[in-house]
């Protein structure tokens, strides 16, 4: 284990899924994910409910507000962006790059939020940064979007690479594909090496294993175990999950249309969605079920984040002089 604590600036933090993966020290499905040597020194998100959840779980502050406004403020805020960080992380908003969305990409304000992350990288000069996004980013504008993002971050003096990873390969009971972009400071580090999968497709974690104990629990018998009452319709998210397979991607913008439980009696509860995303059961989502669904869908799966964190920690320990 590393002896050095790496200081992290967390952007587009949401409720803190990636942050939990970085810090470690949690249990999921009977397995202990040990502590890592990362410390979140500054976090930011625009969603007030997500900020409440983050503060409640991590017992530390988060700057709640629009990062673009925060970066433009001349006066010193109560919690100013640090001048230096070892790592900057952020899953910049992805809906506008998503296959499921309208794919406005760089034509929208949300689609240009990666530039705020660039500005933070420029100001704090981290040794390494991690950006996470949806699979749709790779095909947006016939690949022009990812090429531009790589080019722009590279111009700051970083080796920038990206890879499409599947969360189920790392022990998450969900077939969630995400693009993970990693930049390493050229004057300090070589090109990053991604973690190898820990499971083969034949050994992916099934929903029965992940959720079986919740199937017959009454609504409210477990924390956040409440579910959408939306009637079945023809919109997205009205399929029924399979007990013997991992779950589909948990989405943030489902407007109550979260998938149906395999028993066909009800939709998945917020706690079941959290399990599918690999959140530990002591992670409580505030203040409502609809807010919980949104925060869960927006998050990086903590177990997936933990495996990335482990590989980053090993990489920095070996290469930082």
Residue pairs with C-beta under 8 A, 6 or more apart in sequence:
1 37
2 37
2 313
2 316
2 317
3 37
4 37
4 317
5 37
5 38
5 39
6 37
6 38
6 39
6 86
6 87
6 313
6 316
7 39
7 41
7 82
7 84
7 85
7 86
7 87
8 19
8 22
8 38
8 39
8 40
8 41
8 85
8 86
8 87
8 88
8 89
9 41
9 42
9 43
9 81
9 82
9 85
9 87
9 88
9 89
9 120
9 124
9 126
10 16
10 18
10 19
10 40
10 42
10 43
10 44
10 89
10 90
11 43
11 44
11 67
11 88
11 89
11 90
11 92
11 116
11 117
11 120
12 44
12 45
12 67
12 90
12 91
12 92
12 93
12 113
12 117
13 19
13 43
13 44
13 45
13 50
13 54
13 62
13 90
14 45
14 47
14 50
14 54
14 91
14 295
14 298
14 299
15 50
15 53
15 54
15 57
15 283
15 285
15 295
15 296
15 298
15 299
16 43
16 53
16 54
16 57
16 58
16 299
17 277
17 279
17 299
17 300
17 301
17 302
17 305
18 89
18 91
18 130
18 132
18 299
18 300
18 302
18 305
19 40
19 43
19 54
19 58
19 89
19 305
20 26
20 57
20 279
20 283
20 302
20 305
20 306
21 33
21 300
21 301
21 302
21 303
21 304
21 305
21 306
21 307
21 308
21 309
22 36
22 38
22 40
22 89
22 305
22 306
22 309
23 35
23 36
23 38
23 39
23 40
23 58
24 33
24 34
24 35
24 36
24 38
24 306
24 309
25 33
25 34
25 35
26 32
26 33
26 280
26 282
26 283
26 302
27 33
27 280
28 171
28 278
28 279
28 280
28 302
28 303
29 173
29 205
29 209
29 210
31 171
33 302
33 303
33 306
36 306
36 309
36 310
36 313
37 313
38 87
38 309
38 313
40 58
40 60
41 82
41 85
42 63
42 79
42 81
42 82
42 85
43 54
43 60
43 61
43 62
43 63
44 62
44 63
44 64
44 65
44 67
44 70
45 51
45 54
45 62
45 64
46 64
46 65
46 66
46 67
47 64
47 294
47 295
47 298
48 64
49 286
49 287
49 288
49 291
49 294
49 295
50 295
50 298
51 62
51 64
52 286
52 287
53 284
53 285
53 286
53 295
54 62
55 61
55 62
56 284
56 286
57 283
57 284
61 79
63 70
63 77
63 79
67 113
67 116
67 120
68 113
68 116
70 77
70 81
71 81
71 116
71 119
71 120
81 120
81 123
81 124
82 124
83 123
83 124
84 124
84 125
85 124
85 125
85 126
86 126
86 127
86 128
86 316
87 126
87 127
87 128
87 129
87 130
87 312
88 117
88 120
88 121
88 124
88 126
88 129
88 130
89 129
89 130
89 131
90 117
90 120
90 129
90 130
90 131
90 132
91 131
91 132
91 133
91 298
91 300
92 113
92 114
92 116
92 117
92 131
92 133
93 110
93 111
93 113
94 133
94 134
94 136
94 137
95 101
95 110
95 252
95 253
96 102
96 103
96 104
96 105
96 107
96 108
96 110
96 111
97 103
97 105
97 111
97 133
97 134
97 136
97 137
97 140
97 145
98 134
98 136
99 134
99 135
99 136
99 139
100 136
100 236
100 251
100 253
101 136
101 253
103 136
103 140
104 110
104 111
105 111
105 140
105 141
105 145
106 112
106 141
106 145
106 148
114 131
114 149
114 152
115 152
117 129
117 131
118 152
118 153
118 156
121 129
121 153
121 156
121 158
121 183
122 156
125 185
126 185
127 184
127 185
127 188
127 189
127 316
127 320
128 182
128 183
128 184
128 185
128 189
128 192
128 312
128 315
128 316
129 153
129 158
129 182
129 183
130 180
130 181
130 182
130 308
130 312
131 149
131 153
131 180
131 181
131 182
131 183
132 178
132 179
132 180
132 181
132 300
133 178
133 179
133 181
134 177
134 178
134 179
135 164
135 177
135 178
135 179
137 145
137 146
137 149
137 179
138 146
138 164
138 179
140 146
146 162
146 179
149 181
150 160
150 162
150 181
153 160
153 181
153 183
154 160
154 183
156 183
157 185
157 186
157 187
158 183
158 184
158 185
158 186
159 183
159 184
159 186
159 189
159 190
159 191
159 192
160 181
160 182
160 183
161 181
161 182
161 191
161 192
162 179
162 180
162 181
162 182
163 179
163 180
163 194
164 177
164 178
164 179
165 177
165 178
165 179
165 180
165 194
165 304
166 175
166 176
166 177
166 197
167 174
167 175
167 176
167 177
167 178
167 278
167 301
167 303
167 304
168 174
168 175
168 176
168 199
168 201
168 204
168 205
168 246
169 197
169 198
169 199
169 200
169 201
169 204
170 195
170 197
170 198
170 199
170 303
170 304
170 307
171 198
171 199
171 205
171 278
171 303
171 307
172 205
172 246
172 276
172 277
172 278
172 301
172 303
172 304
173 204
173 205
173 206
173 207
173 209
173 210
173 211
173 246
173 247
173 275
173 276
173 278
174 246
174 247
174 248
174 249
174 250
174 276
174 277
174 278
174 301
175 204
175 245
175 246
175 247
175 248
175 249
176 249
176 250
176 301
176 304
177 249
178 300
178 304
180 194
180 308
182 192
182 194
182 312
184 190
184 191
184 192
188 319
188 320
188 321
189 315
189 316
189 319
189 320
190 319
192 312
192 315
193 311
193 315
194 311
195 307
195 308
195 310
195 311
198 307
199 205
204 245
204 246
205 246
206 243
206 244
206 245
206 246
207 241
207 242
207 243
207 244
207 245
207 246
207 247
207 262
207 276
208 243
208 244
210 246
210 247
210 275
210 276
211 272
211 275
211 276
212 243
214 222
214 225
214 269
214 271
214 272
214 275
215 261
215 263
217 225
219 225
219 226
219 227
219 269
220 226
222 271
222 281
223 271
223 281
223 282
223 284
224 269
224 270
224 271
224 274
224 284
224 285
224 289
224 292
225 269
225 270
225 271
225 272
226 269
226 270
226 271
226 289
227 258
227 266
227 267
227 268
227 269
227 270
227 272
227 289
228 256
228 257
228 258
228 267
228 289
228 290
228 293
229 256
229 267
230 255
230 256
230 257
230 267
232 238
232 260
233 257
235 255
235 257
236 251
236 254
236 257
237 251
237 254
237 257
237 258
237 259
238 257
238 259
238 260
239 248
239 259
239 260
240 259
240 260
240 261
240 262
240 264
241 247
241 248
241 259
241 260
241 261
241 262
241 268
242 262
243 262
246 276
247 259
247 268
247 276
248 259
250 258
250 273
250 276
250 277
250 296
250 297
251 258
251 297
252 293
252 294
252 295
252 296
252 297
252 298
253 294
253 297
254 293
254 297
256 267
256 290
258 267
258 268
258 273
258 293
259 267
259 268
260 266
260 267
260 268
261 267
261 268
261 272
268 276
269 289
270 285
270 289
270 292
270 293
270 296
271 281
273 292
273 293
273 296
273 297
274 281
274 283
274 285
274 292
274 296
275 281
277 296
277 299
277 301
277 302
278 301
278 302
278 303
278 304
279 296
279 299
279 302
280 302
285 291
285 292
285 295
285 296
286 292
